[in-house]
Structure formats: structure tokens, C-alpha cells
Amino acid sequence: MLTRQQAREILDEMIQNPSLHRHCLTVGMVMEAYAKKLGKDPEEWYVTGILHDADYEKYPDKHPAIIVAQLRKMGEEKIAHAVSAHYTKWNVPYETLLDKALLACDELTGFIVAAAQIRPTKLEGLTPKSVKKKFKNPKFAAGVERDEVMTGL
């Protein structure tokens, strides 16, 4: 099993952009929390989260093929499949809970960060009710593909 440390080294090597790096770490933390809540392997889910966009900066036209190939070479088929399926328009079946969680968490974390950025207290005090209200407004964080979030839920 690919360790947290090994995954972090891959991430740090492949991504220089601070925003994309932060996004990957955020998705990893959210995935880890969901794994704990659902009785799944938190290490596996964290690794999946932080590596899902690892090749995006250097190879945007080939994303996610580069990181998926690297994961498969390392014997991480389950993680590779989840990464290859984290966008519905790629038409890769998302069947496992890991696949669906990554699909939902990827877009949702970006949305929550956007919601927090407009608040004076940022994440502190941000409620699910407030996030849901903003989610219904298509003009807020318009780049977030809401159908991706709903498909993963």
C-alpha cells in the first residue's frame, strides 16, 4: 500500500502551484474524514484524495492518465480507478464508495472553500445550511460543477 508519505512526495514533486497543491491536500483531508466516518481505510482514502489531480499542472491535456499509469505501475489499482473516474464526463464507471466519494469531494471542497472565502470568519461558523443555500445559487462559484457533486452523493 502506498503510504501517506510516499503520496505526499509524489504530490510535492508534481505540483508547484500553491492553489492546486492546497486543493489536493484539502480533498485528501476530506476523504480521510469520510473514510473514518464510513469505516473505510483512512490512509487509502487520503492518498486517493491528494493524488487525484497530481498530474494536472504538468500534463493538463493528459490528466489523469499520467498519475493513473503511475499508480497502476505501483500496484494501486483501486486508487488508480477512483482517480480515473473522478469526473463523470470521462465516462469511467464509478462503482465503489471510494470512486463516488472522490467524485463528490473534489468539486464540493472547492465550493466550500469559495463559500468560506467570502466570510469574515472564513470556515469558522460556516454551517451546512449556509453552504446548501449557496449551492442552489448557480451564480455563486459558477465554476463548480454541481452535477458532479450530486452524482457522487
TIMARLO-360954 format. One record per residue: residue number from 1; residue in three letters; x, y negated, z negated of N, C-alpha, C, O in turn. Coordinates in steps of 0.05 Angstrom, whole numbers, plus 5000, padded with zeros to 4 digits. Atoms other than C-alpha are relative to their C-alpha. Example, Ala and Ser with C-alpha at 12.3 -4.5 7.8 and 13.67 -1.06 7.14 Angstrom:
<recs>
REC   k   r   nu   nv   nw  cau  cav  caw   cu   cv   cw   ou   ov   ow
REC   1 ALA 5018 5024 5000 5246 5090 4844 5018 4976 5000 5039 4976 4987
REC   2 SER 4984 5024 5001 5273 5021 4857 4985 4978 4986 4995 4956 4982
</recs>
This chain:
<recs>
REC   k   r   nu   nv   nw  cau  cav  caw   cu   cv   cw   ou   ov   ow
REC   1 MET 5017 5024 5000 5000 5000 5000 5018 4975 5000 5037 4973 4984
REC   2 LEU 4987 5026 4999 5024 4931 5019 4995 4985 4974 4972 4982 4966
REC   3 THR 5003 5014 5026 5038 4893 4955 4993 4970 5004 4997 4960 5026
REC   4 ARG 5006 5028 5000 5016 4823 4938 5025 4984 5008 5024 4965 5024
REC   5 GLN 4975 5014 4995 5089 4801 4940 5008 5002 5029 5016 4983 5042
REC   6 GLN 4993 4996 4972 5102 4832 5009 4981 4983 5018 4990 4971 5037
REC   7 ALA 5020 5016 4984 5038 4799 5036 5007 4971 4999 5005 4956 5019
REC   8 ARG 4993 5029 5003 5059 4732 5008 5025 4993 5016 5026 4971 5028
REC   9 GLU 4976 5005 4984 5127 4738 5041 4993 4998 5030 5004 4982 5044
REC  10 ILE 5009 5002 4971 5093 4752 5109 4986 4974 5005 4992 4960 5025
REC  11 LEU 5014 5025 4998 5047 4693 5098 5019 4976 5001 5017 4959 5019
REC  12 ASP 4981 5022 5001 5103 4646 5079 5018 4998 5024 5026 4976 5033
REC  13 GLU 4983 4999 4976 5145 4668 5139 4984 4990 5025 4996 4978 5042
REC  14 MET 5016 5006 4976 5088 4659 5189 4986 4973 5001 4981 4963 5022
REC  15 ILE 5016 5025 5001 5053 4596 5166 5016 4977 4986 5025 4980 4964
REC  16 GLN 4986 5024 5011 5085 4527 5156 4979 4979 4993 4984 4962 4975
REC  17 ASN 5021 5020 5004 5021 4485 5159 4988 5002 4972 4977 5023 4965
REC  18 PRO 5010 4998 5028 5002 4468 5086 4970 5006 4998 4962 5020 4980
REC  19 SER 5029 4996 5002 4927 4466 5100 4993 5029 5007 4976 5041 4993
REC  20 LEU 5006 4972 4992 4926 4534 5135 5011 5019 4978 4998 5039 4972
REC  21 HIS 4989 4984 5022 4971 4563 5081 4982 5001 4976 4976 5022 4965
REC  22 ARG 5018 5002 5023 4925 4538 5027 4974 5015 5005 4963 5028 4988
REC  23 HIS 5025 4986 4992 4864 4565 5065 5004 5030 4996 4987 5043 4984
REC  24 CYS 4995 4971 5003 4895 4635 5067 5002 5008 4971 4990 5028 4963
REC  25 LEU 4998 4993 5029 4912 4634 4993 4973 4998 4987 4966 5014 4970
REC  26 THR 5027 5003 5012 4842 4609 4976 4983 5024 5008 4969 5035 4990
REC  27 VAL 5015 4976 4991 4810 4665 5017 5009 5024 4984 4993 5041 4976
REC  28 GLY 4989 4978 5016 4856 4714 4981 4989 5000 4972 4981 5021 4961
REC  29 MET 5010 5002 5027 4835 4689 4913 4970 5007 4998 4961 5021 4979
REC  30 VAL 5029 4995 5000 4761 4691 4930 4995 5030 5006 4978 5042 4993
REC  31 MET 5003 4972 4994 4768 4761 4960 5007 5017 4975 4994 5037 4969
REC  32 GLU 4992 4985 5024 4804 4785 4897 4977 4998 4979 4972 5019 4966
REC  33 ALA 5021 5003 5020 4748 4757 4853 4976 5018 5008 4964 5031 4990
REC  34 TYR 5022 4983 4991 4695 4793 4895 5006 5029 4996 4989 5045 4988
REC  35 ALA 4992 4972 5004 4734 4858 4892 4996 5008 4971 4985 5030 4965
REC  36 LYS 5004 4995 5029 4734 4854 4816 4971 5003 4993 4962 5021 4978
REC  37 LYS 5029 5000 5006 4660 4839 4814 4987 5025 5012 4968 5036 5000
REC  38 LEU 5012 4978 4987 4644 4896 4862 5013 5027 4994 5006 5048 5005
REC  39 GLY 4986 4975 5008 4691 4948 4831 5018 5010 5022 5022 5035 5024
REC  40 LYS 4982 4992 4978 4738 4949 4891 5028 4993 4992 5033 4982 4970
REC  41 ASP 4972 5005 5006 4814 4944 4894 5007 4971 5004 5009 4961 5027
REC  42 PRO 4994 5029 4997 4832 4871 4879 5025 4995 5016 5027 4974 5030
REC  43 GLU 4975 5004 4985 4902 4879 4907 4996 5001 5030 5005 4984 5045
REC  44 GLU 5005 4996 4971 4878 4905 4974 4983 4977 5011 4989 4967 5033
REC  45 TRP 5018 5022 4991 4824 4851 4979 5016 4974 5001 5012 4958 5019
REC  46 TYR 4984 5025 5000 4873 4795 4960 5019 5000 5025 5020 4980 5039
REC  47 VAL 4982 4998 4977 4924 4819 5012 4985 4995 5026 4994 4981 5044
REC  48 THR 5016 5004 4976 4869 4822 5065 4993 4970 5003 4996 4960 5025
REC  49 GLY 5007 5029 4999 4848 4751 5048 5023 4982 5008 5019 4965 5025
REC  50 ILE 4978 5019 4994 4916 4719 5050 5012 5005 5028 5024 4987 5039
REC  51 LEU 4988 4995 4974 4937 4753 5115 4981 4997 5023 4989 5001 5046
REC  52 HIS 5019 5000 4978 4873 4744 5155 5006 4980 5023 4999 4985 5046
REC  53 ASP 4993 5020 4979 4899 4682 5192 5030 4996 5002 5039 4976 5012
REC  54 ALA 4970 5004 5001 4974 4694 5184 5013 4994 5027 5033 4980 5028
REC  55 ASP 4988 5005 4974 4987 4693 5258 4988 4976 5015 4997 4970 5038
REC  56 TYR 5015 5021 4985 4941 4635 5276 5018 4976 5008 5015 4966 5030
REC  57 GLU 4983 5024 4994 4993 4579 5272 5019 5005 5023 5021 4989 5041
REC  58 LYS 4980 4994 4980 5047 4612 5314 4988 5012 5026 5000 5008 5048
REC  59 TYR 5011 4986 4977 5002 4652 5361 4969 4995 5002 4954 5015 5002
REC  60 PRO 5029 5004 5000 4933 4618 5366 4986 5014 5022 4963 5022 5019
REC  61 ASP 5013 4986 4977 4919 4649 5434 4999 5030 4997 4983 5043 5011
REC  62 LYS 4999 4971 5005 4934 4719 5408 4988 5008 4973 4986 5031 4967
REC  63 HIS 5012 4995 5027 4902 4712 5339 4975 5017 5002 4958 5011 5019
REC  64 PRO 4983 4989 5022 4891 4761 5304 5017 5024 5009 5026 5039 4992
REC  65 ALA 4987 4976 4990 4926 4812 5349 5028 5004 4988 5036 5027 4983
REC  66 ILE 4972 4997 5010 4997 4798 5322 5000 5011 4972 5014 5030 4966
REC  67 ILE 5000 4991 5028 4981 4806 5248 4987 5027 4999 4995 5044 4982
REC  68 VAL 5013 4973 5000 4935 4865 5263 5020 5021 5008 5021 5042 4995
REC  69 ALA 4979 4980 4992 4991 4901 5300 5020 5004 4978 5029 5027 4974
REC  70 GLN 4980 4998 5021 5039 4886 5244 4989 5017 4977 5003 5034 4965
REC  71 LEU 5013 4985 5022 4990 4913 5192 4998 5030 5008 5002 5047 4991
REC  72 ARG 5002 4972 4991 4978 4976 5233 5027 5014 5000 5029 5038 4992
REC  73 LYS 4973 4988 5001 5053 4988 5240 5008 5007 4972 5023 5026 4967
REC  74 MET 4994 4995 5028 5056 4985 5164 4982 5021 4988 4984 5027 4964
REC  75 GLY 5018 4979 5010 5001 5037 5158 4975 4989 4985 4962 5003 4971
REC  76 GLU 5022 5013 5014 4949 4987 5133 4976 4997 5019 4967 4975 5025
REC  77 GLU 5022 5000 4981 4892 5007 5180 4975 4986 4989 4962 4971 5004
REC  78 LYS 5025 5011 5011 4835 4987 5133 5002 4969 4999 4983 4955 5007
REC  79 ILE 4996 5029 5000 4863 4917 5124 5001 4989 5028 4989 4968 5034
REC  80 ALA 4998 5008 4972 4880 4912 5198 4973 4998 5013 4967 4979 5027
REC  81 HIS 5027 5000 4988 4809 4929 5217 4984 4976 4989 4970 4962 5004
REC  82 ALA 5015 5023 5011 4779 4877 5169 5010 4974 5012 4993 4957 5019
REC  83 VAL 4989 5024 4988 4826 4824 5197 4991 4997 5029 4984 4976 5038
REC  84 SER 5008 5001 4972 4808 4843 5268 4970 4994 5004 4961 4986 5025
REC  85 ALA 5029 5004 4999 4734 4837 5251 4990 4975 4986 4966 4972 4983
REC  86 HIS 5009 5023 5016 4733 4772 5213 4988 4977 5015 4984 4955 5004
REC  87 TYR 5015 5020 4984 4699 4734 5269 4982 5016 5019 4991 5031 5035
REC  88 THR 5020 4983 4986 4635 4763 5299 5003 4998 5030 4997 5018 5044
REC  89 LYS 4999 5004 4971 4648 4735 5369 5023 5017 5012 5024 5018 5037
REC  90 TRP 4979 4982 4990 4708 4783 5375 4988 5028 5006 5001 5045 5018
REC  91 ASN 5015 4975 4995 4656 4840 5377 5014 5025 4989 5013 5046 5001
REC  92 VAL 4989 4977 5014 4695 4885 5330 4980 5007 4978 4972 4989 4963
REC  93 PRO 5020 4994 5021 4647 4923 5285 5010 4995 4972 5032 5002 4965
REC  94 TYR 4994 5005 5028 4646 4901 5213 4981 5017 4984 4957 5011 4982
REC  95 GLU 5016 4980 5013 4621 4960 5174 5004 5003 4971 4985 5009 4956
REC  96 THR 4994 4996 5029 4656 4964 5107 4994 4974 4985 4991 4953 4996
REC  97 LEU 5004 5023 5018 4645 4918 5048 5024 4981 5003 5020 4957 5002
REC  98 LEU 4976 5017 4996 4716 4893 5058 4997 4984 5025 5003 4960 5025
REC  99 ASP 5004 5015 4974 4700 4874 5131 4981 4977 4996 4986 4955 5004
REC 100 LYS 5021 5019 5004 4637 4838 5111 5008 4977 4981 5001 4954 4985
REC 101 ALA 4991 5021 5019 4668 4802 5052 5019 4981 5012 5017 4956 5008
REC 102 LEU 4981 5018 4987 4725 4775 5093 4985 4982 5020 4991 4958 5022
REC 103 LEU 5016 5016 4981 4676 4752 5147 4986 4977 4986 4987 4954 4995
REC 104 ALA 5014 5021 5014 4635 4713 5096 5019 4981 4985 5015 4957 4986
REC 105 CYS 4982 5017 5016 4692 4688 5052 5016 4981 5017 5022 4959 5008
REC 106 ASP 4984 5017 4983 4732 4660 5110 4987 4972 5004 4999 4952 4998
REC 107 GLU 5014 5025 4995 4681 4608 5130 4990 4986 4975 4990 4962 4972
REC 108 LEU 5012 5011 5024 4649 4599 5062 5021 4985 4983 5014 4964 4971
REC 109 THR 4980 5015 5016 4714 4579 5027 5006 4973 5012 5009 4953 4998
REC 110 GLY 4996 5026 4987 4725 4525 5079 4977 4981 4994 4981 4957 4990
REC 111 PHE 5023 5016 5005 4655 4500 5067 5000 4989 4971 4995 4966 4966
REC 112 ILE 4999 5009 5028 4663 4498 4991 5022 4980 4996 5018 4960 4981
REC 113 VAL 4978 5020 5002 4729 4461 4997 4990 4973 5011 4995 4953 4999
REC 114 ALA 5011 5025 4989 4694 4409 5041 4980 4988 4981 4981 4963 4977
REC 115 ALA 5019 5011 5020 4638 4402 4990 5014 4988 4976 5005 4968 4965
REC 116 ALA 4985 5010 5023 4688 4393 4934 5015 4975 5006 5018 4957 4989
REC 117 GLN 4984 5024 4993 4729 4341 4971 4985 4974 4999 4997 4953 4995
REC 118 ILE 5015 5025 5000 4673 4291 4973 4990 4993 4972 4978 4972 4968
REC 119 ARG 5008 5005 5027 4661 4295 4898 5022 4988 4984 5046 4996 4987
REC 120 PRO 4978 5012 5016 4699 4252 4848 5014 5021 4981 5037 5018 4975
REC 121 THR 4988 4980 5017 4710 4313 4803 5008 5025 5014 5015 5046 5002
REC 122 LYS 4992 4977 4982 4725 4360 4862 4984 5025 4993 4959 5024 4993
REC 123 LEU 5014 4975 5006 4708 4432 4842 4986 5000 4974 4966 5014 4970
REC 124 GLU 5012 5001 5026 4692 4416 4771 4971 4990 5001 4966 4968 5011
REC 125 GLY 5029 5007 5001 4617 4416 4762 4986 5005 5026 4961 5001 5028
REC 126 LEU 5014 4994 4975 4603 4437 4834 4984 5025 4996 4994 5046 4987
REC 127 THR 5018 4978 5006 4543 4482 4829 4992 5015 5026 4992 5003 5048
REC 128 PRO 5010 4985 4977 4517 4537 4876 4976 4985 5013 4973 4985 5037
REC 129 LYS 5023 5014 4990 4453 4496 4883 5009 4977 5019 4997 4973 5040
REC 130 SER 4990 5023 4984 4492 4436 4909 5012 5010 5026 5008 4999 5048
REC 131 VAL 4988 4988 4976 4531 4480 4958 4979 5009 5019 4980 5004 5043
REC 132 LYS 5021 4991 4984 4468 4512 4983 4985 4977 5014 4977 4980 5037
REC 133 LYS 5013 5024 4989 4436 4444 4994 5016 4989 5024 5005 4983 5045
REC 134 LYS 4983 5011 4979 4495 4420 5035 5002 5020 5023 5004 5012 5046
REC 135 PHE 4998 4980 4979 4497 4486 5073 4977 4997 5020 4979 5004 5043
REC 136 LYS 5024 5003 4983 4427 4471 5100 5002 4976 5019 4988 4974 5038
REC 137 ASN 4997 5024 4984 4451 4405 5129 5021 5006 5022 5045 5007 5016
REC 138 PRO 4981 4993 4979 4483 4422 5197 5021 4978 5006 5042 4984 5018
REC 139 LYS 4981 5022 4995 4518 4354 5200 5023 5001 4980 5045 4990 4985
REC 140 PHE 4979 4999 5020 4557 4368 5136 5019 5023 5007 5010 5045 5011
REC 141 ALA 4979 4980 4993 4623 4405 5151 4990 5016 5024 4988 5040 5024
REC 142 ALA 5011 4989 4975 4597 4417 5221 5017 5021 5013 5007 5038 5028
REC 143 GLY 4982 4980 4988 4658 4458 5240 4997 5028 4988 5006 5048 4999
REC 144 VAL 5004 4974 5013 4637 4514 5192 4978 5014 5014 4956 5004 5017
REC 145 GLU 5020 4984 4985 4601 4568 5230 4982 5015 4979 4990 5036 4969
REC 146 ARG 5018 4989 5020 4542 4582 5184 4991 5028 5006 4986 5044 4988
REC 147 ASP 5009 4973 4993 4521 4644 5223 5021 5020 4992 5014 5043 4986
REC 148 GLU 4979 4982 5009 4589 4675 5206 4996 5007 4970 4999 5030 4961
REC 149 VAL 5005 4996 5028 4575 4665 5132 4976 5018 4995 4977 5037 4980
REC 150 MET 5024 4984 5005 4505 4693 5136 5003 5029 5009 4991 5046 4997
REC 151 THR 4996 4972 4990 4527 4754 5176 5016 5016 4979 5011 5040 4976
REC 152 GLY 4984 4986 5019 4578 4771 5123 4987 5005 4973 4996 5022 4957
REC 153 LEU 5014 4997 5026 4529 4765 5065 4985 5026 4998 4973 5031 4977
</recs>
